[in-house]
Amino acid sequence: MSDRLTMGDVRRAGYCVRGSRRWFEATGRDFKLFLREGMPMDEARQIDDAVVKDILKKMGVNDG
């Protein structure tokens, strides 16, 4: 398992690029940076969002 959440992880969890882009825009995060570098798993675990928690759960990552 990677130490970063990537767009590939998001897609494998069943979420689309368009919706992901909208989520990033709505939360003030840099979508292009995420596409290039991913998101540190520690940062992803700290996000209180049902979709992020679902992605992490499907990846088998503990959100705590």
PDB file of N, CA, C and O in Angstrom:
ATOM      1  N   MET A   1       0.843  -1.176   0.000  1.00  0.00           N
ATOM      2  CA  MET A   1       0.000   0.000   0.000  1.00  0.00           C
ATOM      3  C   MET A   1       0.889   1.240   0.000  1.00  0.00           C
ATOM      4  O   MET A   1       1.924   1.288   0.665  1.00  0.00           O
ATOM      5  N   SER A   2       0.470   2.209  -0.739  1.00  0.00           N
ATOM      6  CA  SER A   2       1.218   3.451  -0.883  1.00  0.00           C
ATOM      7  C   SER A   2       1.000   4.354   0.325  1.00  0.00           C
ATOM      8  O   SER A   2       0.016   4.209   1.050  1.00  0.00           O
ATOM      9  N   ASP A   3       1.908   5.271   0.532  1.00  0.00           N
ATOM     10  CA  ASP A   3       1.738   6.270   1.588  1.00  0.00           C
ATOM     11  C   ASP A   3       1.019   7.508   1.067  1.00  0.00           C
ATOM     12  O   ASP A   3       0.931   8.525   1.754  1.00  0.00           O
ATOM     13  N   ARG A   4       0.497   7.405  -0.181  1.00  0.00           N
ATOM     14  CA  ARG A   4      -0.226   8.512  -0.802  1.00  0.00           C
ATOM     15  C   ARG A   4      -1.530   8.006  -1.426  1.00  0.00           C
ATOM     16  O   ARG A   4      -1.585   6.909  -1.980  1.00  0.00           O
ATOM     17  N   LEU A   5      -2.552   8.812  -1.324  1.00  0.00           N
ATOM     18  CA  LEU A   5      -3.819   8.560  -2.002  1.00  0.00           C
ATOM     19  C   LEU A   5      -3.695   9.130  -3.409  1.00  0.00           C
ATOM     20  O   LEU A   5      -3.287  10.280  -3.571  1.00  0.00           O
ATOM     21  N   THR A   6      -4.038   8.351  -4.423  1.00  0.00           N
ATOM     22  CA  THR A   6      -3.902   8.796  -5.811  1.00  0.00           C
ATOM     23  C   THR A   6      -5.250   8.755  -6.532  1.00  0.00           C
ATOM     24  O   THR A   6      -6.229   8.208  -6.025  1.00  0.00           O
ATOM     25  N   MET A   7      -5.272   9.343  -7.718  1.00  0.00           N
ATOM     26  CA  MET A   7      -6.491   9.300  -8.529  1.00  0.00           C
ATOM     27  C   MET A   7      -6.828   7.863  -8.882  1.00  0.00           C
ATOM     28  O   MET A   7      -8.005   7.521  -8.989  1.00  0.00           O
ATOM     29  N   GLY A   8      -5.838   7.024  -9.062  1.00  0.00           N
ATOM     30  CA  GLY A   8      -6.094   5.610  -9.321  1.00  0.00           C
ATOM     31  C   GLY A   8      -6.855   4.960  -8.177  1.00  0.00           C
ATOM     32  O   GLY A   8      -7.754   4.152  -8.408  1.00  0.00           O
ATOM     33  N   ASP A   9      -6.502   5.308  -6.946  1.00  0.00           N
ATOM     34  CA  ASP A   9      -7.219   4.791  -5.775  1.00  0.00           C
ATOM     35  C   ASP A   9      -8.662   5.258  -5.781  1.00  0.00           C
ATOM     36  O   ASP A   9      -9.579   4.488  -5.497  1.00  0.00           O
ATOM     37  N   VAL A  10      -8.853   6.528  -6.109  1.00  0.00           N
ATOM     38  CA  VAL A  10     -10.199   7.117  -6.146  1.00  0.00           C
ATOM     39  C   VAL A  10     -11.043   6.394  -7.202  1.00  0.00           C
ATOM     40  O   VAL A  10     -12.193   6.038  -6.945  1.00  0.00           O
ATOM     41  N   ARG A  11     -10.472   6.182  -8.375  1.00  0.00           N
ATOM     42  CA  ARG A  11     -11.193   5.492  -9.459  1.00  0.00           C
ATOM     43  C   ARG A  11     -11.518   4.047  -9.089  1.00  0.00           C
ATOM     44  O   ARG A  11     -12.628   3.575  -9.336  1.00  0.00           O
ATOM     45  N   ARG A  12     -10.545   3.341  -8.494  1.00  0.00           N
ATOM     46  CA  ARG A  12     -10.787   1.940  -8.092  1.00  0.00           C
ATOM     47  C   ARG A  12     -11.891   1.841  -7.046  1.00  0.00           C
ATOM     48  O   ARG A  12     -12.570   0.818  -6.950  1.00  0.00           O
ATOM     49  N   ALA A  13     -12.070   2.905  -6.261  1.00  0.00           N
ATOM     50  CA  ALA A  13     -13.134   2.921  -5.251  1.00  0.00           C
ATOM     51  C   ALA A  13     -14.495   3.234  -5.863  1.00  0.00           C
ATOM     52  O   ALA A  13     -15.515   3.199  -5.175  1.00  0.00           O
ATOM     53  N   GLY A  14     -14.504   3.544  -7.174  1.00  0.00           N
ATOM     54  CA  GLY A  14     -15.769   3.760  -7.871  1.00  0.00           C
ATOM     55  C   GLY A  14     -16.155   5.212  -8.073  1.00  0.00           C
ATOM     56  O   GLY A  14     -17.293   5.500  -8.444  1.00  0.00           O
ATOM     57  N   TYR A  15     -15.236   6.126  -7.836  1.00  0.00           N
ATOM     58  CA  TYR A  15     -15.533   7.550  -7.992  1.00  0.00           C
ATOM     59  C   TYR A  15     -14.922   8.080  -9.278  1.00  0.00           C
ATOM     60  O   TYR A  15     -13.900   7.577  -9.746  1.00  0.00           O
ATOM     61  N   CYS A  16     -15.553   9.093  -9.843  1.00  0.00           N
ATOM     62  CA  CYS A  16     -15.123   9.599 -11.149  1.00  0.00           C
ATOM     63  C   CYS A  16     -14.219  10.822 -11.013  1.00  0.00           C
ATOM     64  O   CYS A  16     -14.169  11.471  -9.968  1.00  0.00           O
ATOM     65  N   VAL A  17     -13.515  11.111 -12.087  1.00  0.00           N
ATOM     66  CA  VAL A  17     -12.607  12.256 -12.127  1.00  0.00           C
ATOM     67  C   VAL A  17     -13.382  13.562 -12.002  1.00  0.00           C
ATOM     68  O   VAL A  17     -12.984  14.452 -11.251  1.00  0.00           O
ATOM     69  N   ARG A  18     -14.472  13.677 -12.726  1.00  0.00           N
ATOM     70  CA  ARG A  18     -15.261  14.921 -12.704  1.00  0.00           C
ATOM     71  C   ARG A  18     -15.746  15.247 -11.290  1.00  0.00           C
ATOM     72  O   ARG A  18     -15.614  16.381 -10.831  1.00  0.00           O
ATOM     73  N   GLY A  19     -16.297  14.265 -10.616  1.00  0.00           N
ATOM     74  CA  GLY A  19     -16.760  14.477  -9.245  1.00  0.00           C
ATOM     75  C   GLY A  19     -15.612  14.793  -8.302  1.00  0.00           C
ATOM     76  O   GLY A  19     -15.751  15.602  -7.386  1.00  0.00           O
ATOM     77  N   SER A  20     -14.493  14.155  -8.534  1.00  0.00           N
ATOM     78  CA  SER A  20     -13.309  14.416  -7.706  1.00  0.00           C
ATOM     79  C   SER A  20     -12.842  15.854  -7.886  1.00  0.00           C
ATOM     80  O   SER A  20     -12.518  16.538  -6.915  1.00  0.00           O
ATOM     81  N   ARG A  21     -12.810  16.302  -9.125  1.00  0.00           N
ATOM     82  CA  ARG A  21     -12.405  17.689  -9.406  1.00  0.00           C
ATOM     83  C   ARG A  21     -13.334  18.653  -8.687  1.00  0.00           C
ATOM     84  O   ARG A  21     -12.871  19.623  -8.088  1.00  0.00           O
ATOM     85  N   ARG A  22     -14.624  18.407  -8.736  1.00  0.00           N
ATOM     86  CA  ARG A  22     -15.594  19.282  -8.064  1.00  0.00           C
ATOM     87  C   ARG A  22     -15.373  19.295  -6.555  1.00  0.00           C
ATOM     88  O   ARG A  22     -15.456  20.344  -5.916  1.00  0.00           O
ATOM     89  N   TRP A  23     -15.091  18.118  -5.991  1.00  0.00           N
ATOM     90  CA  TRP A  23     -14.840  18.026  -4.551  1.00  0.00           C
ATOM     91  C   TRP A  23     -13.615  18.854  -4.176  1.00  0.00           C
ATOM     92  O   TRP A  23     -13.645  19.602  -3.199  1.00  0.00           O
ATOM     93  N   PHE A  24     -12.547  18.724  -4.944  1.00  0.00           N
ATOM     94  CA  PHE A  24     -11.340  19.494  -4.674  1.00  0.00           C
ATOM     95  C   PHE A  24     -11.615  20.990  -4.756  1.00  0.00           C
ATOM     96  O   PHE A  24     -11.163  21.751  -3.900  1.00  0.00           O
ATOM     97  N   GLU A  25     -12.344  21.414  -5.768  1.00  0.00           N
ATOM     98  CA  GLU A  25     -12.680  22.835  -5.906  1.00  0.00           C
ATOM     99  C   GLU A  25     -13.519  23.315  -4.727  1.00  0.00           C
ATOM    100  O   GLU A  25     -13.286  24.398  -4.190  1.00  0.00           O
ATOM    101  N   ALA A  26     -14.494  22.505  -4.331  1.00  0.00           N
ATOM    102  CA  ALA A  26     -15.393  22.892  -3.240  1.00  0.00           C
ATOM    103  C   ALA A  26     -14.680  22.974  -1.894  1.00  0.00           C
ATOM    104  O   ALA A  26     -15.093  23.728  -1.014  1.00  0.00           O
ATOM    105  N   THR A  27     -13.615  22.202  -1.737  1.00  0.00           N
ATOM    106  CA  THR A  27     -12.897  22.183  -0.459  1.00  0.00           C
ATOM    107  C   THR A  27     -11.623  23.023  -0.491  1.00  0.00           C
ATOM    108  O   THR A  27     -10.867  23.044   0.480  1.00  0.00           O
ATOM    109  N   GLY A  28     -11.383  23.720  -1.614  1.00  0.00           N
ATOM    110  CA  GLY A  28     -10.237  24.600  -1.701  1.00  0.00           C
ATOM    111  C   GLY A  28      -8.899  23.893  -1.832  1.00  0.00           C
ATOM    112  O   GLY A  28      -7.858  24.464  -1.506  1.00  0.00           O
ATOM    113  N   ARG A  29      -8.919  22.663  -2.303  1.00  0.00           N
ATOM    114  CA  ARG A  29      -7.682  21.900  -2.488  1.00  0.00           C
ATOM    115  C   ARG A  29      -7.264  21.957  -3.952  1.00  0.00           C
ATOM    116  O   ARG A  29      -8.079  22.228  -4.833  1.00  0.00           O
ATOM    117  N   ASP A  30      -5.986  21.699  -4.199  1.00  0.00           N
ATOM    118  CA  ASP A  30      -5.402  21.788  -5.536  1.00  0.00           C
ATOM    119  C   ASP A  30      -5.528  20.450  -6.264  1.00  0.00           C
ATOM    120  O   ASP A  30      -4.773  19.516  -5.992  1.00  0.00           O
ATOM    121  N   PHE A  31      -6.478  20.363  -7.184  1.00  0.00           N
ATOM    122  CA  PHE A  31      -6.742  19.115  -7.903  1.00  0.00           C
ATOM    123  C   PHE A  31      -5.569  18.728  -8.802  1.00  0.00           C
ATOM    124  O   PHE A  31      -5.201  17.555  -8.866  1.00  0.00           O
ATOM    125  N   LYS A  32      -4.983  19.700  -9.492  1.00  0.00           N
ATOM    126  CA  LYS A  32      -3.857  19.391 -10.383  1.00  0.00           C
ATOM    127  C   LYS A  32      -2.663  18.860  -9.599  1.00  0.00           C
ATOM    128  O   LYS A  32      -1.973  17.952 -10.061  1.00  0.00           O
ATOM    129  N   LEU A  33      -2.416  19.414  -8.427  1.00  0.00           N
ATOM    130  CA  LEU A  33      -1.348  18.906  -7.578  1.00  0.00           C
ATOM    131  C   LEU A  33      -1.647  17.466  -7.153  1.00  0.00           C
ATOM    132  O   LEU A  33      -0.760  16.613  -7.146  1.00  0.00           O
ATOM    133  N   PHE A  34      -2.913  17.211  -6.800  1.00  0.00           N
ATOM    134  CA  PHE A  34      -3.316  15.851  -6.431  1.00  0.00           C
ATOM    135  C   PHE A  34      -3.072  14.884  -7.587  1.00  0.00           C
ATOM    136  O   PHE A  34      -2.579  13.775  -7.377  1.00  0.00           O
ATOM    137  N   LEU A  35      -3.412  15.296  -8.791  1.00  0.00           N
ATOM    138  CA  LEU A  35      -3.191  14.418  -9.944  1.00  0.00           C
ATOM    139  C   LEU A  35      -1.702  14.120 -10.130  1.00  0.00           C
ATOM    140  O   LEU A  35      -1.328  12.991 -10.447  1.00  0.00           O
ATOM    141  N   ARG A  36      -0.865  15.118  -9.936  1.00  0.00           N
ATOM    142  CA  ARG A  36       0.583  14.942 -10.117  1.00  0.00           C
ATOM    143  C   ARG A  36       1.230  14.144  -8.996  1.00  0.00           C
ATOM    144  O   ARG A  36       2.055  13.264  -9.242  1.00  0.00           O
ATOM    145  N   GLU A  37       0.842  14.464  -7.747  1.00  0.00           N
ATOM    146  CA  GLU A  37       1.587  13.947  -6.607  1.00  0.00           C
ATOM    147  C   GLU A  37       0.793  13.064  -5.660  1.00  0.00           C
ATOM    148  O   GLU A  37       1.368  12.395  -4.801  1.00  0.00           O
ATOM    149  N   GLY A  38      -0.526  13.059  -5.813  1.00  0.00           N
ATOM    150  CA  GLY A  38      -1.346  12.345  -4.839  1.00  0.00           C
ATOM    151  C   GLY A  38      -1.465  13.169  -3.559  1.00  0.00           C
ATOM    152  O   GLY A  38      -1.029  14.319  -3.497  1.00  0.00           O
ATOM    153  N   MET A  39      -2.058  12.562  -2.557  1.00  0.00           N
ATOM    154  CA  MET A  39      -2.247  13.219  -1.266  1.00  0.00           C
ATOM    155  C   MET A  39      -1.633  12.315  -0.197  1.00  0.00           C
ATOM    156  O   MET A  39      -1.876  11.108  -0.198  1.00  0.00           O
ATOM    157  N   PRO A  40      -0.848  12.880   0.709  1.00  0.00           N
ATOM    158  CA  PRO A  40      -0.304  12.044   1.778  1.00  0.00           C
ATOM    159  C   PRO A  40      -1.435  11.320   2.523  1.00  0.00           C
ATOM    160  O   PRO A  40      -2.467  11.914   2.836  1.00  0.00           O
ATOM    161  N   MET A  41      -1.227  10.055   2.795  1.00  0.00           N
ATOM    162  CA  MET A  41      -2.259   9.262   3.458  1.00  0.00           C
ATOM    163  C   MET A  41      -2.617   9.848   4.823  1.00  0.00           C
ATOM    164  O   MET A  41      -3.779   9.798   5.229  1.00  0.00           O
ATOM    165  N   ASP A  42      -1.638  10.400   5.533  1.00  0.00           N
ATOM    166  CA  ASP A  42      -1.927  11.031   6.828  1.00  0.00           C
ATOM    167  C   ASP A  42      -2.901  12.189   6.674  1.00  0.00           C
ATOM    168  O   ASP A  42      -3.788  12.378   7.506  1.00  0.00           O
ATOM    169  N   GLU A  43      -2.734  12.959   5.611  1.00  0.00           N
ATOM    170  CA  GLU A  43      -3.651  14.073   5.346  1.00  0.00           C
ATOM    171  C   GLU A  43      -5.039  13.545   5.000  1.00  0.00           C
ATOM    172  O   GLU A  43      -6.038  14.072   5.490  1.00  0.00           O
ATOM    173  N   ALA A  44      -5.116  12.525   4.171  1.00  0.00           N
ATOM    174  CA  ALA A  44      -6.407  11.951   3.773  1.00  0.00           C
ATOM    175  C   ALA A  44      -7.163  11.413   4.986  1.00  0.00           C
ATOM    176  O   ALA A  44      -8.382  11.562   5.073  1.00  0.00           O
ATOM    177  N   ARG A  45      -6.452  10.794   5.914  1.00  0.00           N
ATOM    178  CA  ARG A  45      -7.095  10.245   7.120  1.00  0.00           C
ATOM    179  C   ARG A  45      -7.717  11.332   7.983  1.00  0.00           C
ATOM    180  O   ARG A  45      -8.671  11.068   8.715  1.00  0.00           O
ATOM    181  N   GLN A  46      -7.194  12.545   7.908  1.00  0.00           N
ATOM    182  CA  GLN A  46      -7.686  13.646   8.746  1.00  0.00           C
ATOM    183  C   GLN A  46      -8.913  14.339   8.168  1.00  0.00           C
ATOM    184  O   GLN A  46      -9.535  15.152   8.851  1.00  0.00           O
ATOM    185  N   ILE A  47      -9.270  14.038   6.934  1.00  0.00           N
ATOM    186  CA  ILE A  47     -10.400  14.703   6.285  1.00  0.00           C
ATOM    187  C   ILE A  47     -11.709  14.073   6.758  1.00  0.00           C
ATOM    188  O   ILE A  47     -11.911  12.866   6.628  1.00  0.00           O
ATOM    189  N   ASP A  48     -12.584  14.897   7.302  1.00  0.00           N
ATOM    190  CA  ASP A  48     -13.874  14.424   7.802  1.00  0.00           C
ATOM    191  C   ASP A  48     -14.905  14.545   6.679  1.00  0.00           C
ATOM    192  O   ASP A  48     -15.669  15.509   6.619  1.00  0.00           O
ATOM    193  N   ASP A  49     -14.910  13.554   5.799  1.00  0.00           N
ATOM    194  CA  ASP A  49     -15.788  13.562   4.634  1.00  0.00           C
ATOM    195  C   ASP A  49     -16.182  12.116   4.337  1.00  0.00           C
ATOM    196  O   ASP A  49     -15.323  11.234   4.296  1.00  0.00           O
ATOM    197  N   ALA A  50     -17.465  11.872   4.132  1.00  0.00           N
ATOM    198  CA  ALA A  50     -17.957  10.509   3.920  1.00  0.00           C
ATOM    199  C   ALA A  50     -17.338   9.845   2.690  1.00  0.00           C
ATOM    200  O   ALA A  50     -17.040   8.651   2.720  1.00  0.00           O
ATOM    201  N   VAL A  51     -17.142  10.601   1.617  1.00  0.00           N
ATOM    202  CA  VAL A  51     -16.573  10.023   0.397  1.00  0.00           C
ATOM    203  C   VAL A  51     -15.116   9.617   0.633  1.00  0.00           C
ATOM    204  O   VAL A  51     -14.704   8.524   0.245  1.00  0.00           O
ATOM    205  N   VAL A  52     -14.347  10.490   1.262  1.00  0.00           N
ATOM    206  CA  VAL A  52     -12.945  10.164   1.547  1.00  0.00           C
ATOM    207  C   VAL A  52     -12.874   8.944   2.454  1.00  0.00           C
ATOM    208  O   VAL A  52     -12.066   8.044   2.225  1.00  0.00           O
ATOM    209  N   LYS A  53     -13.710   8.910   3.473  1.00  0.00           N
ATOM    210  CA  LYS A  53     -13.726   7.751   4.374  1.00  0.00           C
ATOM    211  C   LYS A  53     -14.096   6.471   3.621  1.00  0.00           C
ATOM    212  O   LYS A  53     -13.542   5.409   3.901  1.00  0.00           O
ATOM    213  N   ASP A  54     -15.023   6.562   2.673  1.00  0.00           N
ATOM    214  CA  ASP A  54     -15.405   5.399   1.878  1.00  0.00           C
ATOM    215  C   ASP A  54     -14.236   4.924   1.010  1.00  0.00           C
ATOM    216  O   ASP A  54     -13.988   3.723   0.905  1.00  0.00           O
ATOM    217  N   ILE A  55     -13.530   5.856   0.395  1.00  0.00           N
ATOM    218  CA  ILE A  55     -12.373   5.486  -0.434  1.00  0.00           C
ATOM    219  C   ILE A  55     -11.330   4.783   0.426  1.00  0.00           C
ATOM    220  O   ILE A  55     -10.806   3.738   0.041  1.00  0.00           O
ATOM    221  N   LEU A  56     -11.030   5.352   1.588  1.00  0.00           N
ATOM    222  CA  LEU A  56     -10.040   4.749   2.465  1.00  0.00           C
ATOM    223  C   LEU A  56     -10.485   3.367   2.936  1.00  0.00           C
ATOM    224  O   LEU A  56      -9.680   2.438   3.008  1.00  0.00           O
ATOM    225  N   LYS A  57     -11.758   3.239   3.253  1.00  0.00           N
ATOM    226  CA  LYS A  57     -12.296   1.942   3.681  1.00  0.00           C
ATOM    227  C   LYS A  57     -12.134   0.912   2.571  1.00  0.00           C
ATOM    228  O   LYS A  57     -11.710  -0.214   2.833  1.00  0.00           O
ATOM    229  N   LYS A  58     -12.464   1.278   1.343  1.00  0.00           N
ATOM    230  CA  LYS A  58     -12.340   0.358   0.222  1.00  0.00           C
ATOM    231  C   LYS A  58     -10.884  -0.007  -0.046  1.00  0.00           C
ATOM    232  O   LYS A  58     -10.596  -1.074  -0.588  1.00  0.00           O
ATOM    233  N   MET A  59      -9.961   0.888   0.338  1.00  0.00           N
ATOM    234  CA  MET A  59      -8.540   0.606   0.197  1.00  0.00           C
ATOM    235  C   MET A  59      -8.015  -0.227   1.361  1.00  0.00           C
ATOM    236  O   MET A  59      -6.887  -0.718   1.320  1.00  0.00           O
ATOM    237  N   GLY A  60      -8.831  -0.385   2.394  1.00  0.00           N
ATOM    238  CA  GLY A  60      -8.396  -1.117   3.573  1.00  0.00           C
ATOM    239  C   GLY A  60      -7.542  -0.292   4.512  1.00  0.00           C
ATOM    240  O   GLY A  60      -6.732  -0.831   5.266  1.00  0.00           O
ATOM    241  N   VAL A  61      -7.729   1.043   4.463  1.00  0.00           N
ATOM    242  CA  VAL A  61      -6.964   1.958   5.292  1.00  0.00           C
ATOM    243  C   VAL A  61      -7.807   2.382   6.475  1.00  0.00           C
ATOM    244  O   VAL A  61      -8.965   2.767   6.311  1.00  0.00           O
ATOM    245  N   ASN A  62      -7.240   2.314   7.659  1.00  0.00           N
ATOM    246  CA  ASN A  62      -7.907   2.783   8.866  1.00  0.00           C
ATOM    247  C   ASN A  62      -7.892   4.300   8.843  1.00  0.00           C
ATOM    248  O   ASN A  62      -6.841   4.901   8.621  1.00  0.00           O
ATOM    249  N   ASP A  63      -9.045   4.937   9.070  1.00  0.00           N
ATOM    250  CA  ASP A  63      -9.115   6.398   9.018  1.00  0.00           C
ATOM    251  C   ASP A  63      -8.749   7.060  10.336  1.00  0.00           C
ATOM    252  O   ASP A  63      -8.856   8.280  10.459  1.00  0.00           O
ATOM    253  N   GLY A  64      -8.326   6.293  11.314  1.00  0.00           N
ATOM    254  CA  GLY A  64      -8.016   6.876  12.618  1.00  0.00           C
ATOM    255  C   GLY A  64      -6.573   7.009  12.816  1.00  0.00           C
ATOM    256  O   GLY A  64      -6.135   7.484  13.864  1.00  0.00           O
TER     257      GLY A  64
END
